[in-house]
Amino acid sequence: MKDRFEDIKEEDKKQDFVGRYQDEDTEETTELYEHFRIVADPGQSMTRVDKFLQNRIENVSRNRIQNAAKAGSILVNDKPVKQNYKVKPNDIVTVVLSYPPREVVITPENIPLEIVYEDDDLIVINKQAGLVVHPGHGNFDGTLLNALAFHFKNTNQNVENGFGYLVHRIDKDTTGLMIVAKNETAQTILAKQFFEHSITRRYQALVWGDFEDDEGTIEGNIGRSPKDRIAMAVFPDGSQGKTAVTHYKVLERFNYVTLTECRLETGRTHQIRVHFQYTGHPLFNDYLYGGDTIIKGTTFSKYRQFIENCFREIPRHCLHAKILGFVHPTTGEEMYFDSELPKDMVAVLDKWRNYIKTRLD
């Protein structure tokens, strides 16, 4: 992505931050947490739960365990406990931990960000299209984390790792709202909310085809496609992948395409995109899942030209993370954010409205 940020000056890259991130290609989820369930042995001696977990979970730090305890993420027999609780024989211990990412050097880069909200514990971003969330294969700079590193450095903020802690992510070409924690405690508390599905998330997607019903649910395990390493696939028999549930409702019909609102119960990689593709309704102009060609409509040249004009207007899949709601990790306040659709998506929707109106007149 270097060519998109050629105006970055060398003086803006004076300090690197060594920190950790989660490699997108290693996990089939967009939610960055781990969940463990451990049953204590019948002969278990009375042991503090923090030490018990450190002994049972590989490569877990004491700090991560302590943060989980503060967040109420350590449960024994389904009840939250403090870190000094003594584990007894046959206790069932469960814990939700923020994901342990890989180590990487993050260079601050002056990349524009639309900051919706910010305080000492977190920052909410309205991410633009084309911005990768974190470094990975083929994207070692020019990411959201590089932009955050610059922002925090430029505003003299004391963020523990210099660039923030991810609790979820959205695709490179998906626009919309994202939350990033500024410390590990906030990250752990937010990770627990994602695990409990108490986070409110609403997406808007323009998809091919029409729907018989105004509302529906798509279910089917999602895992890495055996045919394409980059893509995901649905495994309806549950033989592979992880459980995935997407609820949708129709917002506006255009005969050939439909504007939908999507609510996620789970957060698998490409979940909305692959679920709609599985049902025969790929996202409009989604090249990876077959939406970048005419799926519904006529063969007339005028219609083909109209579709090509739409594709040029929005050279990406039509998906926007519009609404985000959560409980603040420190104050306990309910936070709710609603973003406007991006200009390219608005332009395409207007084209469809005019096209349908012209046909009906």
N, C-alpha and C positions, 0 to 999 in steps of 0.2 A: 504493500500500500504506500510505499514511499513517494510514488509519483503524485499521490493526492495531496501531499503535504510538503511540496518543494519549497514553500516560503518559510519553513521553520528555520530559525536562525541558530547558529551554533552556540551563541551565548545563552540560549534558552535550554541548553542541554548540559548544564554545568554539574549536575549531581545525579548519580544513579542511586536507585534504591534496591537493595537486595531483599527480596521478599518471596512470597509464595503465591501460587495461583493454581487453579484446577485446569488441567489439560482437557479441552472439550472432546478430544477423540478417545479419552479413556473411560468415559462414563456415558450411559444412555439416559441421562437425566439433565434437566436444566435447574434443578434444585440441589443446592450444594450442602448436603448433610449426610451423616451416617447414623444408622440405627442398629443398636446391638441388644440382644436378649440373651441373658445368661442365667442358667439355673444353678444355684449353689449345690455343691455335693452334699450327700447325707452326712458326711463326716466333716463338713466345713467348720473350722474354728471361728470364733467371734473375731471378725476383721472389719476395720473401717471400710466403708463402701468405696472411698476414693482409692485406697490401696488395693482393694479387691479388683476394681476395674483396671487399674494400672497393671496388675499382674495378669489379667485375663485378656486385655486388648493389646495387640501388637503395636508398638511405636506410638503409643498415646502419651502425651505430656501431662504433667501434673496440672499445668495451667489450663489445659482443655477440660480436664475433669472438674477443676474448680469452677470454671465458667459454666459448665453444664449444671453444676449444683446450684449456682446463683440463679440460673435461668429456670430452675424447677424442672430440669430435663432428666434428672435421675429419679427413677421410680423403683420402689421395691414393693412387690405384690400390688401394683397399680396405684401406689400412693407416693407422692413426692417426698423425698428425704433429703436431709442435709449431708454434707460430705463426711461428717463424723458418725453417721449411722453405722451400727455394728451389724454386719451381714451374718445371718444364722443359717443353719442347714436347711436346704430345700427352698430358700428364698428365691423368688424370681426377680432378677434385677434387669431393668431396661434403661437405656440411656440414648439420648439424641445428641450427637456432636456435630459441630460445624466441620465441614470436610477438610482434611489435611492436604492442602495443595502442594504442587511441586515448587522447588526453588527456582527463581529467575531474577535477572537484573532488569529493573524497569527504569527507563530513561524518561525524564519529564519531557513532554512535547506539547507545544502550544497549539492544541487542536480545539476548535470551538466546541463548547458544550452549552446546552440549554439546561440550566439548573432551575428546577421547579421549587425545591425546598432544601434547606441545609441548616443543621445545628451541630452541636458538639459530638453527637453520636452517629449521625447518618447524613446521607445526601441522596436526594431523589433527582434523577436525570430523565429528561425526555430525549431518548437516544435517536440520532439521525440515521438514515439508511446508509449502508456502506461502512459503518463503524463496527469493527470486531470488538468484542467485549474484553478479551484478554489474549496475550500472546499464545501462539500455537503453531502448528505446521503451516508454513508459508506466510505467517503474519507475526513477525517478531518485533514489530514496532507499529506505530500508528493506531494503537488500540485505545479503548476506553480507559484502561488502567494507566497508560502513558499520559493521557489527557488529565486524569485525576491527579497523578503525581505532580504535573505542572501546576494545576490549580491549587493544590494544597501548599506547594512550595511558594507559589507566587503570593498567596494570601497568608503566609506565615502560620499555617495551622500545624499543630502538633499531633499528627496522625501517626499511630504506633509504627506502622510499616512503611509509611511514606506515600501509599497510594490507595489504601482502603481494602476492605474485606468483602468479597463477593458472597452473596447468599442465594443468588439466582442469576440467570442470564437469558438473553434473547438473541436470536439469530442475527448475523451480520446485516442482512437486508430487511429485517423486521424493524420497524420504528416503534417508539413508545416508551412507556414509563419503566424505570428500573430503580431499585433501591440498593445502595452500597453502604455497608457499615464502616465506621471509622475506628472501631476498636473490637477486640475479640469478644468482649462481653456482649456488646450489642449484636455482633454477628451470631453468637450462640443463641441468644434469645429470639432473634428473627428466624434462625434456622428451625427452632422448635415450632414457630408459627407455621412455617412452610410444611413441616412434617405433619402437623395436626390439621392441615388444610383450612386454617382460620384466616389465611391471607385472602383478600378479595382481589381477583384478577378478571378483567373483561377485555377481550380482544374484539376487533372488528376485522372481518375478512371478506373480500369479494371472491366468490367461487363460481366455477362454471356450473351451468344447469339450474333447474328449478326444483323446488321441493313440494311434495304433496302436502306435508304438514307444516304448520308454523313453528313447531318446536321439535327437537329430537335429541337423542343421545347416541354417541358413537363409542362403542367399546371394542377393545381388541389389544392384546399384548403388542408392544412395540419393541423392536430390537434392531440390531444392525442388519442391513440387507445382505443376504448371501451373494447377491449379484453385483452389488455396487458398494464399496467400502465407505463412500461418502454419504450414501443415502440410508434411510431407515426403512423398515417394512413392518407390516402388521402380520401377526401370527394368531389368527382367530382361534386356533385350537389350544393356545396357551403353551405350546411345546417349547417356545423360545421367547426371549424378551421379558419385559416387565409390564404389569397391569397398567392400562391407560384408559381414562374415561374423559370424554369431551362432550359437554352439553352445548347445544346451539339453539338459536331462535332466529327466525327470518325478520330482518329489519326493512328490506326493500327488494322488490322483485323487478327484474328487467327482462323477463322471458328467457333470455339466453344465459344470463348470469344473475347471481343473487348476493345481496349484501347481508351478511350474517353477523350476529354477536355470539362470541364463544366464551364459555366458562369452563375452566379446567379443574378437574378434581386431582389430577396428577400432573407432573411436569416433566414429561419425557422429551428428549431431543426431537425437534421437528414435529411435535405431537399434532398440532392443528393441521399442519401441511400434509402429513402422512395419513392421518385419519380421514381427511376429506378426499384425498386421492384414492384411498381404499374404498370409499363409498361411491366413487365415480364422479366426484365433484372437486377436482384439483383446484388449488388457488389460481386465480387469474394471473397469468404470466409467471408461473412458478416453473422455471426451467428444469429443476431437479425432479419434479414429480409430474411432469407432462402437461403443465398448464400453460406452456408457452406456444401453443398451437390452437387452432380452432377446434374446440370440443363440441360446442353446440351452435347451431345456426345454419345458414344457407351457404351455398357455394358461389353465389353471385359476387362478381368482382368488387362491387360497391361495398358489400359487407366485409369482404376480405380486407379492403383498403381501410375501412373503419377500424377493424381489429388491429391492423398494423399500426395505425395512428395511436390507438390506445396503448399498445405495447411500447411505442416510443415515448409516450407521455409518462409511463411508469415502468422503467426498465428493471423491474424487480417483482417479486411476489407481493400481492396486495394484502398485507397483514400489518395491523397496528395494535400495540398494547395500549389500550385507551384508558383503562381505569385500574388504579392500584390502591388497596386499602390494607391497613395493618395497625397493630397496637404498638405505640412507641415503646422501645425497650427500656427506657428510663422513667418516663413520666406516666406511662400507662394510658396515655391519651389515645383515642381512636383517630387515626390519620386517614384521610381520604383524598385522592387526587384524580382529576378527570382532565385528560388532554385533548386538544383539538386534533382532528385528522390531519396528516401532512398534506402539503399542497399538491403533490403528485397524485395522491389518492383522491383528493377532492376533485381535481381536474378530470380524472377518469370517470368518476361517478357522475359528474356533470355531463360528460360526453354521452354516457349511457342514457341519462334522463332525456337529453335532447334527441338522441337517436330514436328512442321509443316513442317520444311525443310526436316526432315527425312522421313515424310510421302510422300512428293512430289518427293523426289529423287528416 
